[in-house]
Amino acid sequence: MIPKWLTSVRGRVPGKFAFAFGLVPVAVLFGLWWYATRGAAEERAISPTLLPSPAEVARSFPDLVKRDLFRHVLVSFKRIALGYVFALTVVLPLGILMGSSGIARSTFSPTSTASGYIPIATLVPLTLSWFGTGELQKVVFLGMAFGIYLLPLVVRAIETVPEVYLRTSYTLGASSFQIVRRVLIPIALPDIWDAMRLAFGVGWTYLVLTEVVVMESGLGYLVQVSFRRGPREHIYLVIFIITLIAWGADLAWRKSGNFMFRYREGGE
């Protein structure tokens, strides 16, 4: 008998099957990678300087560790964390204000919408001109990248709270401030948490942008130095490490959200 989830529209795949299905494209990707890089270096369709084999990348890991890998990981994570806290400090109150106040929404929406069209890479020279080449520039750049992505999600989370809760609160005599604090924010909090989770993952995609400009430390520094001086295998290892850290952080965010908002129907 064919399981209902296999043919139904928007069917929810059970966890063990979802995990198995998720491994399929990964296995295909690694299979193609292995096939394209098999054999001796001179016999390969793609030069090992461009695409080393999976085995060559794995064997180079001890050398990457010797390059003080874990210190660079901590440096990058610290930059991400500080930039994220900086963004939250500005974006959370502003997003809640815009989502709950028509005046604030009309005032800040044009700027918020316009900022969404700014290429993030252009903020690197801008922040360099403002803050120099030190840690402050990296934190501010990451904070701006986080904030541009996060703000509309916070606003949307507040705006999508069903109107019936507001009408009921007004009927019971609640003030506008009480409605925001005791109705809008608590109901929107699961969606705000999801927005924060997504934004934290997005920040890792911009990390290399700020760390390759002034090469001092961090995972982006390792990528750029490996590109210039080798070994090229370390580029792929660092990309994998960044992906693994971001995925692990996303999983932690999701599990924490499921624990805190267990009442939410359909939680993952």
BAFIGU-247840 format. One line per 5 residues: for each residue z, x, y of N, C-alpha, C. Coordinates in Angstrom, 3 decimals. Layout:
Z X Y Z X Y Z X Y  ...;
end
This chain:
0.000 0.848 -1.199 0.000 0.000 0.000 0.000 0.880 1.244  -0.879 0.551 2.188 -0.998 1.333 3.414 0.139 0.988 4.366  0.879 1.978 4.840 1.964 1.680 5.786 1.442 1.008 7.050  2.234 0.092 7.583 1.816 -0.670 8.754 1.588 0.238 9.962  2.428 1.292 10.090 2.321 2.176 11.251 1.015 2.970 11.255;
0.364 3.034 10.089 -0.857 3.826 9.980 -2.058 3.117 10.606  -2.029 1.792 10.657 -3.170 1.020 11.154 -2.855 0.178 12.381  -1.580 0.001 12.704 -1.227 -0.875 13.823 -1.486 -0.190 15.159  -1.785 -1.009 16.162 -1.985 -0.498 17.515 -0.645 -0.053 18.090  -0.608 1.155 18.606 0.618 1.743 19.148 1.725 1.830 18.106;
1.356 2.011 16.866 2.359 2.132 15.821 3.188 3.393 15.983  4.478 3.286 15.715 5.379 4.441 15.828 5.438 5.156 14.490  4.973 6.396 14.464 4.927 7.172 13.233 6.327 7.685 12.907  6.799 7.522 11.685 8.120 8.062 11.308 8.203 9.563 11.566  9.426 10.014 11.829 9.638 11.389 12.274 9.026 12.456 11.396;
9.236 12.367 10.053 8.739 13.422 9.170 7.215 13.449 9.134  6.592 12.267 9.221 5.134 12.224 9.237 4.593 12.705 10.583  5.291 12.349 11.673 4.866 12.804 13.000 4.892 14.319 13.076  5.933 14.927 12.495 6.025 16.383 12.482 4.872 16.994 11.694  4.560 16.389 10.554 3.465 16.897 9.715 2.123 16.782 10.435;
1.882 15.636 11.083 0.636 15.462 11.818 0.542 16.460 12.969  1.686 16.740 13.604 1.689 17.678 14.717 1.361 19.096 14.299  1.620 19.419 13.039 1.322 20.764 12.545 -0.161 20.970 12.260  -0.894 19.894 12.098 -2.303 20.017 11.728 -3.117 20.789 12.764  -3.105 20.399 14.053 -3.900 21.177 15.013 -3.429 22.615 15.165;
-2.117 22.840 15.009 -1.602 24.211 15.081 -2.155 25.042 13.926  -2.154 24.454 12.728 -2.683 25.163 11.566 -4.177 25.435 11.711  -4.904 24.465 12.250 -6.349 24.653 12.464 -6.597 25.768 13.468  -5.818 25.777 14.549 -5.977 26.805 15.577 -5.720 28.200 15.008  -4.624 28.343 14.257 -4.323 29.646 13.676 -5.343 30.027 12.609;
-5.858 29.041 11.895 -6.888 29.327 10.907 -8.158 29.861 11.547  -8.575 29.244 12.652 -9.753 29.725 13.374 -9.505 31.112 13.957  -8.282 31.312 14.467 -7.922 32.625 15.019 -8.002 33.696 13.932  -7.410 33.400 12.775 -7.450 34.367 11.671 -8.894 34.635 11.233  -9.699 33.589 11.137 -11.077 33.744 10.672 -11.897 34.599 11.641;
-11.682 34.401 12.941 -12.460 35.139 13.940 -12.036 36.603 14.062  -10.842 36.941 13.556 -10.325 38.309 13.738 -10.064 38.999 12.400  -10.618 38.475 11.320 -10.382 39.084 10.010 -11.237 40.337 9.852  -10.809 41.209 8.954 -11.593 42.389 8.638 -11.310 43.559 9.563  -12.075 44.642 9.358 -11.925 45.838 10.186 -12.370 45.552 11.616;
-11.833 46.333 12.557 -12.098 46.082 13.968 -13.584 46.112 14.301  -14.317 47.074 13.706 -15.740 47.219 14.029 -16.598 46.126 13.398  -16.036 45.370 12.457 -16.798 44.312 11.794 -16.540 42.932 12.382  -15.636 42.823 13.312 -15.247 41.511 13.830 -16.262 40.975 14.835  -16.330 39.643 14.869 -17.204 38.989 15.846 -16.648 39.134 17.254;
-15.320 39.221 17.374 -14.651 39.377 18.663 -13.867 40.675 18.642  -14.042 41.486 19.658 -13.355 42.776 19.722 -11.843 42.586 19.730  -11.087 43.441 19.025 -9.624 43.316 19.029 -8.998 43.565 20.390  -9.728 44.217 21.306 -9.200 44.373 22.664 -9.196 43.039 23.410  -10.073 42.122 22.987 -10.101 40.791 23.584 -9.221 39.815 22.813;
-9.299 39.856 21.504 -8.538 38.933 20.675 -8.043 39.652 19.429  -6.842 40.189 19.465 -6.280 40.812 18.265 -5.973 39.748 17.214  -5.810 40.178 15.999 -5.525 39.244 14.912 -4.070 38.772 14.988  -3.759 37.639 14.334 -2.362 37.188 14.309 -1.408 38.236 13.744  -1.861 38.955 12.710 -0.996 39.985 12.114 -0.735 41.118 13.096;
-1.757 41.522 13.847 -1.588 42.591 14.830 -0.645 42.171 15.944  -0.746 40.928 16.354 0.166 40.420 17.384 1.593 40.414 16.859  1.792 39.941 15.645 3.139 39.885 15.072 3.727 41.284 14.907  2.907 42.243 14.486 3.410 43.615 14.278 3.805 44.295 15.585  3.279 43.819 16.700 3.583 44.450 17.986 4.886 43.938 18.597;
5.523 42.963 17.948 6.741 42.378 18.526 7.869 43.395 18.706  8.156 44.252 17.729 9.226 45.246 17.949 8.978 46.122 19.176  7.726 46.481 19.430 7.417 47.285 20.611 7.685 46.493 21.891  7.417 45.182 21.856 7.699 44.352 23.025 9.193 44.268 23.284  9.978 44.181 22.216 11.437 44.158 22.368 11.919 45.447 23.012;
11.313 46.574 22.642 11.696 47.861 23.219 11.384 47.950 24.701  10.479 47.106 25.185 10.153 47.082 26.612 11.144 46.224 27.398  12.324 46.057 26.852 13.406 45.290 27.504 13.025 43.828 27.647  12.485 43.261 26.568 12.016 41.879 26.583 13.096 40.907 27.008  14.291 41.026 26.437 15.317 40.016 26.671 15.805 40.032 28.120;
15.801 41.197 28.752 16.159 41.240 30.173 15.111 40.503 30.999  13.826 40.683 30.660 12.768 39.992 31.391 12.845 38.486 31.174  13.223 38.065 29.969 13.387 36.633 29.708 14.494 36.053 30.584  15.622 36.760 30.664 16.745 36.284 31.475 16.386 36.235 32.953  15.632 37.235 33.426 15.216 37.251 34.823 14.333 36.043 35.135;
13.362 35.781 34.263 12.467 34.648 34.474 13.229 33.328 34.408  14.133 33.208 33.441 14.900 31.968 33.313 15.778 31.744 34.545  16.344 32.804 35.072 17.162 32.676 36.273 16.323 32.178 37.445  15.114 32.705 37.595 14.237 32.253 38.677 13.872 30.787 38.518  13.553 30.403 37.286 13.225 29.009 37.018 14.411 28.114 37.353;
15.602 28.500 36.910 16.791 27.679 37.119 17.117 27.534 38.595  17.064 28.642 39.344 17.369 28.572 40.774 16.331 27.744 41.520  15.055 27.927 41.183 14.018 27.130 41.825 14.169 25.662 41.507  14.579 25.360 40.285 14.743 23.965 39.878 15.917 23.318 40.607  17.026 24.041 40.705 18.190 23.510 41.431 17.837 23.287 42.899;
17.106 24.217 43.476 16.668 24.070 44.866 15.826 22.807 45.029  14.900 22.568 44.093 14.047 21.380 44.166 14.871 20.108 44.006  15.792 20.099 43.045 16.606 18.902 42.825 17.448 18.561 44.051  17.964 19.591 44.708 18.808 19.369 45.883 18.063 18.615 46.977  16.779 18.880 47.085 15.972 18.225 48.117 15.334 16.933 47.609;
14.782 16.991 46.409 13.922 15.908 45.926 14.713 14.687 45.464  15.831 14.868 44.777 16.564 13.716 44.262 17.022 12.765 45.371  17.737 13.249 46.391 18.128 12.307 47.457 16.934 11.738 48.214  15.902 12.576 48.437 14.725 12.084 49.150 13.982 11.047 48.320  13.819 11.287 47.025 13.122 10.331 46.170 13.859 9.014 46.056;
15.183 9.070 45.929 15.980 7.844 45.869 15.877 7.083 47.184  15.920 7.808 48.294 15.797 7.173 49.604 14.432 6.506 49.763  13.368 7.207 49.360 12.021 6.645 49.488 11.830 5.442 48.565  12.433 5.489 47.402 12.270 4.385 46.461 13.052 3.155 46.829  14.087 3.315 47.641 14.953 2.181 47.974 14.822 1.715 49.410;
14.149 2.479 50.257 14.021 2.123 51.670 12.559 2.086 52.082  12.129 0.944 52.597 10.757 0.819 53.054 10.450 1.748 54.210  11.423 1.930 55.112 11.214 2.813 56.268 11.027 4.251 55.799  11.902 4.702 54.902 11.786 6.068 54.395 10.479 6.252 53.629  10.085 5.247 52.850 8.841 5.348 52.091 7.641 5.457 53.035;
7.634 4.659 54.079 6.529 4.723 55.039 6.515 6.041 55.793  7.701 6.605 56.025 7.798 7.853 56.780 7.328 9.053 55.968  7.747 9.118 54.716 7.497 10.328 53.920 6.335 10.214 52.932  5.865 9.012 52.656 4.793 8.864 51.667 3.519 9.621 52.034  3.050 9.575 53.305 1.828 10.346 53.614 1.976 11.833 53.317;
3.129 12.403 53.676 3.353 13.825 53.415 3.446 14.100 51.926  4.151 13.212 51.208 4.289 13.390 49.766 2.938 13.283 49.058  2.139 12.320 49.471 0.820 12.148 48.849 -0.078 13.344 49.141  -0.060 13.801 50.388 -0.901 14.939 50.764 -0.483 16.205 50.024  0.826 16.392 49.819 1.297 17.605 49.127 0.830 17.643 47.679;
0.580 16.474 47.097 0.113 16.438 45.727 -1.282 17.019 45.548  -2.042 17.131 46.652 -3.400 17.680 46.582 -3.443 19.177 46.908  -2.296 19.755 47.222 -2.261 21.180 47.549 -2.373 22.003 46.267  -3.331 22.898 46.163 -3.366 23.796 44.999 -2.115 24.676 44.985  -1.377 24.619 43.899 -0.100 25.332 43.831 -0.274 26.826 44.078;
-1.402 27.381 43.630 -1.613 28.825 43.793 -1.626 29.237 45.256  -2.030 28.339 46.157 -2.079 28.693 47.577 -0.689 28.836 48.181  0.319 28.331 47.497 1.679 28.462 48.010 2.232 29.868 47.820  1.611 30.655 46.940 2.090 32.019 46.717 1.931 32.875 47.973  0.714 33.001 48.545 0.616 33.794 49.780 1.380 33.176 50.938;
1.488 31.842 50.939 2.234 31.191 52.013 3.705 31.578 51.961  4.317 31.496 50.783 5.730 31.860 50.670 5.941 33.362 50.833  4.944 34.158 50.455 5.048 35.599 50.697 5.104 35.900 52.192  4.317 35.190 52.971 4.317 35.418 54.419 5.610 34.931 55.064  6.230 33.914 54.471 7.466 33.379 55.021 8.702 34.167 54.600;
8.757 34.542 53.321 10.003 35.073 52.752 9.889 36.482 52.204  8.740 37.121 52.364 8.599 38.481 51.870 8.360 38.523 50.373  8.694 39.637 49.777 8.369 39.866 48.369 9.597 39.855 47.458  10.725 39.457 47.972 11.954 39.487 47.171 12.140 38.252 46.312  13.346 38.108 45.784 13.666 36.999 44.894 13.594 35.654 45.614;
13.923 35.638 46.894 13.903 34.372 47.624 12.521 33.739 47.604  11.492 34.553 47.741 10.124 34.018 47.720 9.814 33.357 46.388  10.212 33.982 45.294 9.937 33.434 43.972 10.678 32.123 43.763  11.940 32.065 44.186 12.738 30.857 44.019 12.163 29.718 44.861  11.811 30.018 46.108 11.268 28.974 46.988 9.925 28.484 46.464;
9.071 29.394 46.022 7.775 28.979 45.474 7.961 28.058 44.280  8.820 28.450 43.342 9.052 27.616 42.171 9.686 26.285 42.561  10.593 26.323 43.536 11.200 25.085 44.009 10.168 24.137 44.601  9.226 24.672 45.375 8.165 23.837 45.945 7.273 23.272 44.849  6.952 24.089 43.851 6.116 23.625 42.743 6.831 22.520 41.965;
8.115 22.721 41.691 8.902 21.680 41.031 8.909 20.403 41.868  9.213 20.556 43.156 9.404 19.400 44.019 8.156 18.559 44.194  7.011 19.202 44.340 5.756 18.467 44.517 5.478 17.588 43.306  5.798 18.082 42.132 5.565 17.300 40.917 6.631 16.221 40.724  7.883 16.531 41.048 9.002 15.658 40.720 9.160 14.477 41.672;
8.883 14.680 42.948 9.172 13.648 43.944 8.535 12.298 43.628  7.229 12.212 43.396 6.654 10.880 43.120 7.208 10.242 41.852  7.651 11.040 40.879 8.222 10.480 39.662 9.575 9.841 39.935  10.382 10.468 40.793 11.681 9.893 41.151 11.482 8.603 41.940  10.552 8.627 42.878 10.267 7.420 43.674 9.828 6.284 42.752;
8.933 6.584 41.823 8.443 5.553 40.907 9.569 5.004 40.033  10.488 5.878 39.606 11.598 5.420 38.768 12.470 4.411 39.510  12.709 4.645 40.791 13.510 3.715 41.588 12.732 2.430 41.851  11.458 2.555 42.163 10.657 1.381 42.516 10.410 0.445 41.343  10.438 0.966 40.125 10.140 0.132 38.962 11.360 -0.593 38.398;
12.506 -0.452 39.045 13.667 -1.247 38.635 13.327 -2.719 38.871  13.465 -3.578 37.865 13.089 -4.991 38.016 13.769 -5.656 39.213  13.010 -6.462 39.914 13.487 -7.128 41.126 14.653 -8.072 40.855  14.734 -8.573 39.626 15.786 -9.541 39.317 17.171 -8.941 39.513  17.320 -7.635 39.268 18.625 -6.995 39.465 19.012 -6.977 40.933;
18.036 -6.776 41.797 18.330 -6.757 43.229 18.714 -8.146 43.714  17.953 -9.163 43.286 18.255 -10.522 43.730 19.633 -10.960 43.240  19.961 -10.599 42.016 21.291 -10.943 41.488 22.390 -10.253 42.278  22.161 -8.996 42.642 23.168 -8.242 43.395 23.382 -8.829 44.772  22.282 -9.204 45.435 22.411 -9.844 46.748 23.150 -11.172 46.632;
22.873 -11.912 45.566 23.539 -13.198 45.361 25.040 -13.016 45.205  25.427 -11.923 44.576 26.851 -11.643 44.366 27.508 -11.010 45.582  26.732 -10.798 46.646 27.302 -10.294 47.891 27.335 -8.790 48.032  26.575 -8.069 47.240 26.573 -6.609 47.325 25.832 -6.157 48.582  26.292 -5.065 49.160 25.610 -4.475 50.311 24.436 -3.630 49.850;
23.606 -3.226 50.787 22.450 -2.406 50.441 22.881 -1.087 49.812  23.926 -0.488 50.370 24.410 0.774 49.816 24.933 0.587 48.398  25.645 -0.504 48.154 26.164 -0.776 46.816 25.038 -1.010 45.822  23.988 -1.672 46.266 22.853 -1.932 45.375 22.189 -0.620 44.970  22.018 0.277 45.934 21.399 1.567 45.614 22.280 2.362 44.661;
23.582 2.395 44.967 24.491 3.252 44.196 24.846 2.673 42.831  24.995 1.350 42.751 25.500 0.745 41.524 24.433 0.012 40.711  23.254 -0.182 41.290 22.204 -0.915 40.576 20.963 -0.045 40.383  20.350 0.377 41.490 19.081 1.092 41.388 19.219 2.417 40.641  20.182 3.229 41.067 20.322 4.557 40.457 20.711 4.464 38.981;
21.745 3.676 38.603 22.088 3.621 37.173 20.955 3.098 36.288  20.227 2.085 36.756 19.149 1.534 35.933 17.981 2.511 35.844  17.699 3.204 36.949 16.570 4.137 36.970 16.909 5.489 36.373  18.175 5.738 36.082 18.597 7.075 35.654 17.871 7.590 34.407  17.642 6.769 33.369 16.882 7.302 32.219 15.482 7.776 32.603;
14.803 7.029 33.473 13.474 7.446 33.907 13.545 8.671 34.813  14.584 8.753 35.628 14.763 9.948 36.457 15.008 11.163 35.570  15.793 10.977 34.520 16.054 12.076 33.581 14.758 12.553 32.924  13.922 11.608 32.515 12.632 11.981 31.925 11.764 12.725 32.928  11.805 12.288 34.191 11.043 12.974 35.231 11.548 14.396 35.419;
12.860 14.573 35.393 13.438 15.903 35.512 13.033 16.782 34.334  12.996 16.193 33.144 12.586 16.939 31.947 11.141 17.408 32.064  10.262 16.514 32.473 8.850 16.875 32.607 8.655 17.936 33.682  9.365 17.788 34.792 9.221 18.751 35.885 9.712 20.127 35.477  10.781 20.189 34.705 11.290 21.493 34.271 10.267 22.203 33.400;
9.568 21.475 32.562 8.527 22.085 31.746 7.349 22.560 32.567  6.998 21.793 33.598 5.871 22.167 34.457 6.148 23.485 35.173  7.408 23.720 35.539 7.746 24.943 36.266 7.383 26.200 35.514  7.468 26.175 34.188 7.125 27.363 33.403 5.650 27.703 33.497  4.813 26.699 33.792 3.382 26.969 33.917 3.062 27.730 35.197;
3.980 27.698 36.164 3.750 28.398 37.432 4.496 29.723 37.525  5.282 30.038 36.498 6.107 31.236 36.563 5.279 32.500 36.738  4.199 32.616 35.960 3.393 33.837 35.988 2.764 34.039 37.357  2.436 32.934 38.045 1.802 33.049 39.368 2.634 33.873 40.331  3.918 33.633 40.331 4.770 34.330 41.297 5.214 35.708 40.810;
5.210 35.933 39.482 5.710 37.204 38.970 4.634 38.278 38.878  3.366 37.896 38.957 2.310 38.912 38.877 1.913 39.434 40.245  2.350 38.759 41.312 1.965 39.205 42.650 2.722 40.469 43.024  4.028 40.409 42.914 4.860 41.590 43.147 5.516 41.928 41.815  4.975 42.892 41.129 5.391 43.162 39.751 6.678 43.983 39.728;
7.778 43.308 39.467 9.069 43.970 39.371 9.702 43.734 38.004  9.729 42.479 37.599 10.372 42.121 36.338 9.964 40.700 35.997  10.346 40.267 34.791 10.031 38.918 34.366 8.886 38.893 33.363  8.683 37.749 32.762 7.653 37.602 31.747 6.253 37.730 32.330  6.060 37.247 33.544 4.772 37.428 34.202 4.451 38.886 34.430;
5.463 39.656 34.755 5.304 41.107 34.909 4.832 41.734 33.600  5.419 41.318 32.488 5.008 41.861 31.190 3.552 41.516 30.879  3.139 40.298 31.223 1.753 39.902 30.986 0.795 40.790 31.781  1.088 40.989 33.053 0.186 41.752 33.904 0.141 43.230 33.503  1.294 43.802 33.191 1.331 45.202 32.778 0.607 45.382 31.444;
0.771 44.443 30.543 0.081 44.522 29.252 -1.423 44.386 29.438  -1.839 43.598 30.404 -3.270 43.462 30.678 -3.851 44.764 31.231  -3.089 45.415 32.086 -3.599 46.632 32.727 -3.474 47.855 31.836  -2.368 47.977 31.142 -2.087 49.201 30.404 -2.070 49.017 28.890  -1.989 47.751 28.441 -1.879 47.504 27.023 -0.437 47.583 26.560;
-0.221 47.279 25.312 -1.212 46.729 24.382 -1.498 45.260 24.670  -2.738 44.848 24.427 -3.134 43.475 24.719 -2.403 42.464 23.832  -1.927 42.921 22.678 -1.199 42.009 21.788 0.020 41.405 22.483  0.602 42.161 23.415 1.803 41.672 24.084 1.505 40.491 25.006  0.276 40.384 25.489 -0.084 39.231 26.315 0.103 37.947 25.508;
-0.414 37.959 24.290 -0.327 36.772 23.439 1.120 36.497 23.033  1.882 37.561 22.794 3.282 37.369 22.444 4.065 36.739 23.592  3.836 37.207 24.810 4.566 36.664 25.951 4.169 35.208 26.196  2.881 34.903 26.056 2.442 33.510 26.189 3.154 32.636 25.161  3.246 33.129 23.940 3.944 32.387 22.894 5.423 32.220 23.234;
6.049 33.274 23.752 7.472 33.207 24.097 7.710 32.197 25.215  6.861 32.206 26.249 6.996 31.234 27.334 6.858 29.819 26.791  5.860 29.611 25.935 5.654 28.289 25.347 6.852 27.869 24.511  7.392 28.807 23.746 8.535 28.503 22.885 9.773 28.148 23.708  10.010 28.899 24.789 11.169 28.613 25.638 11.013 27.248 26.302;
9.824 26.978 26.839 9.592 25.697 27.497 9.724 24.544 26.508  9.202 24.732 25.294 9.318 23.692 24.279 10.773 23.475 23.880  11.516 24.554 23.700 12.925 24.428 23.359 13.721 23.729 24.449  13.422 24.069 25.717 14.102 23.409 26.830 13.758 21.929 26.871  12.489 21.606 26.637 12.076 20.201 26.629 12.784 19.437 25.517;
12.918 20.055 24.359 13.614 19.413 23.249 15.080 19.174 23.593  15.706 20.152 24.251 17.104 19.997 24.647 17.261 18.873 25.669  16.344 18.824 26.646 16.362 17.726 27.622 16.255 16.377 26.914  15.305 16.290 25.966 15.055 15.017 25.285 16.257 14.588 24.450  16.844 15.532 23.697 18.003 15.195 22.881 19.180 14.779 23.756;
19.347 15.464 24.872 20.438 15.104 25.788 20.225 13.709 26.351  18.973 13.406 26.717 18.666 12.073 27.230 18.903 10.995 26.196  18.505 11.256 24.950 18.735 10.283 23.881 20.224 10.047 23.645  21.018 11.111 23.822 22.460 10.971 23.634 23.092 10.183 24.789  22.690 10.488 26.011 23.301 9.833 27.172 22.823 8.398 27.352;
21.582 8.129 26.949 21.004 6.800 27.173 20.654 6.155 25.831  21.627 6.117 24.936 21.396 5.572 23.615 21.092 4.077 23.647  21.469 3.428 24.752 21.210 2.007 24.881 19.749 1.706 25.152  18.963 2.748 25.521 17.574 2.503 25.874 16.760 2.220 24.624  16.119 1.091 24.608 15.350 0.685 23.431 14.138 1.586 23.272;
13.863 1.978 22.041 12.688 2.801 21.769 12.886 4.249 22.090  14.156 4.722 22.312 14.400 6.120 22.576 13.926 6.978 21.427  13.429 8.188 21.774 12.884 9.064 20.747 14.006 9.798 20.043;
end
